[in-house]
Amino acid sequence: MASKSIDGQVVNVLNRVRSGKLDALGLQNLYTNAHSNEDVSEVQREEIVEAVVTQLRKDHPRHAKKRFGPVNSKCRETMEEYFVELQTRFDLSANHHKNKVKLGGNVISGEAVINDYVSYRNNDTKMKCGLTYRQITHETPLVLCVSMNPVGTVENSVPTYKEYSETSFDEASELFEKYLTEVITSEHPTR
């Protein structure tokens, strides 16, 4: 009987969290309570914590950043480690984009939650490629995007774009490196 009571309470808590009507303090208290309540199962705890963190980041980003750190910290760390290693295997000196992990303009303008990327642009051929962690809203999944396309409009060009789940970094980086090799060594403005 107690299990049914807890199940109902968890559903009520999740509904309250997702309603968007709780203030930052209320959400933080629910987060703390979810961790301290021994009657809540591990699955229920994870569901509550995920809902609270998502809502807190959405409605109270300053409080969420203070409590949990930047929303993109794991993505940024992964990309920066990858980029350091990438520079040991590829000559990126002719890159027309900056050689670093960059923050997408749509995050700065508030149109996306996460957009951390590395890119390479061949100024002679006007081809570019990129590897991006992207999440548009707190409710949408975090994905990895790999792209290769001409800068601007080039006649007869075929842009390439593929999305991967956030857990498929090795697979996404393998495709990015294939595109990177193509863009670096390309002598023609289209593929």
C-alpha positions in Angstrom: 0.0 0.0 0.0 2.8 2.4 0.8 4.3 1.8 -2.7 1.0 3.0 -4.3 1.0 6.1 -2.0 4.6 6.9 -3.0 3.9 6.3 -6.7 1.0 8.8 -6.5 3.1 11.3 -4.6 5.9 11.0 -7.3 3.3 11.6 -10.0 2.0 14.7 -8.2 5.6 16.0 -7.7 6.4 15.5 -11.4 3.2 17.3 -12.4 4.1 20.2 -10.1 7.6 20.4 -11.4 6.6 20.3 -15.0 3.8 22.9 -14.5 6.4 25.7 -14.5 4.7 27.3 -11.5 7.4 26.5 -8.9 10.0 29.1 -8.0 13.7 28.4 -7.8 13.7 27.6 -4.1 10.8 25.2 -4.4 12.5 23.3 -7.2 15.8 23.2 -5.3 14.0 21.8 -2.2 12.3 19.1 -4.3 15.8 18.2 -5.6 17.1 17.9 -2.1 14.1 16.0 -0.9 14.3 13.5 -3.8 17.8 12.6 -2.7 17.0 12.3 1.0 13.7 10.4 0.8 14.4 6.7 1.4 10.9 5.6 0.2 11.5 6.8 -3.3 12.9 4.2 -5.7 16.1 4.9 -7.6 14.1 5.1 -10.9 11.6 7.6 -9.3 14.5 9.6 -7.9 16.2 9.9 -11.3 12.9 10.9 -12.9 12.3 13.6 -10.3 15.9 14.9 -10.4 15.9 15.1 -14.2 12.6 16.9 -14.2 13.7 19.4 -11.6 17.1 20.1 -13.3 15.3 20.6 -16.6 12.7 22.9 -15.2 15.3 24.8 -13.1 17.5 25.3 -16.2 14.5 26.4 -18.2 12.8 28.8 -15.8 15.7 29.9 -13.5 18.9 29.6 -15.5 21.1 31.6 -13.0 20.0 29.4 -10.1 20.6 26.3 -12.1 24.1 27.4 -13.2 25.0 28.3 -9.7 23.8 24.9 -8.4 24.8 22.5 -11.2 27.3 24.5 -13.3 26.9 25.5 -16.9 24.5 23.4 -19.0 27.2 22.7 -21.6 30.1 21.9 -19.2 30.2 18.2 -20.1 29.9 18.9 -23.8 32.5 21.6 -23.7 35.0 19.4 -21.8 34.5 16.5 -24.2 35.0 18.8 -27.2 38.1 20.6 -25.8 39.8 17.2 -25.0 38.9 16.0 -28.5 40.2 19.2 -30.1 43.6 19.0 -28.3 44.0 15.5 -29.5 42.8 16.3 -33.0 45.5 19.0 -33.4 48.1 16.3 -32.9 46.9 14.3 -35.9 45.8 17.1 -38.3 47.5 20.2 -39.6 44.9 22.9 -38.9 47.2 25.8 -39.6 45.3 26.8 -42.7 41.9 26.8 -41.0 40.0 30.0 -42.0 37.9 29.5 -38.8 39.5 29.9 -35.3 41.3 26.8 -34.0 39.3 26.3 -30.8 36.0 25.0 -29.5 33.5 27.7 -30.3 30.1 28.7 -29.0 27.3 28.9 -31.5 25.6 32.3 -32.1 22.2 30.8 -31.5 23.2 30.2 -27.8 24.3 33.8 -27.5 21.0 35.0 -28.9 19.0 32.6 -26.7 17.7 30.4 -29.6 19.5 27.3 -28.4 20.6 25.8 -25.1 23.8 24.1 -26.3 25.8 24.6 -29.4 29.5 23.9 -28.9 31.5 23.0 -32.0 34.8 22.7 -33.8 35.0 23.5 -37.5 37.5 23.8 -40.3 37.1 26.0 -43.4 39.3 25.7 -46.5 39.5 29.3 -47.8 40.6 28.3 -51.3 37.8 25.8 -51.9 35.2 27.5 -49.7 34.3 24.1 -48.2 33.8 23.7 -44.4 33.1 20.9 -42.0 32.1 20.8 -38.4 31.4 18.6 -35.3 28.7 20.1 -33.0 27.0 19.3 -29.8 23.5 20.8 -30.2 20.4 21.1 -28.0 17.7 23.5 -29.1 15.5 23.5 -26.0 15.7 21.9 -22.5 13.0 19.4 -23.7 14.8 18.3 -26.9 17.5 15.7 -26.9 21.2 16.6 -27.0 22.7 15.4 -30.3 26.0 15.4 -32.1 25.9 16.9 -35.6 28.5 16.3 -38.3 28.4 18.5 -41.4 30.3 19.3 -44.6 29.1 21.9 -47.0 30.3 24.8 -49.1 30.4 28.3 -47.6 27.6 30.3 -49.2 25.9 29.0 -52.4 27.9 27.0 -54.7 26.3 25.6 -57.9 26.1 21.7 -58.0 27.2 21.3 -54.4 25.8 18.6 -52.1 25.8 19.6 -48.4 26.2 16.7 -46.1 24.7 16.5 -42.6 24.3 13.7 -40.1 23.0 13.5 -36.6 24.1 11.1 -33.9 22.9 10.5 -30.3 25.0 12.2 -27.6 26.5 8.9 -26.7 27.9 8.2 -30.2 30.9 10.6 -30.0 33.4 8.1 -31.4 31.2 7.4 -34.5 30.5 11.1 -35.0 34.1 12.1 -34.7 35.1 9.4 -37.1 32.8 10.8 -39.8 34.0 14.4 -38.9 37.6 13.3 -39.4 36.7 11.8 -42.8 35.1 15.1 -43.8 38.0 17.1 -42.3 40.5 15.1 -44.4 38.4 15.8 -47.5 38.1 19.5 -46.8 41.8 20.0 -46.0 43.0 18.2 -49.1 40.2 19.3 -51.5 41.2 21.2 -54.6 37.7 21.8 -55.9 35.0 24.1 -54.5 32.4 21.3 -54.7 32.4 17.6 -53.8 
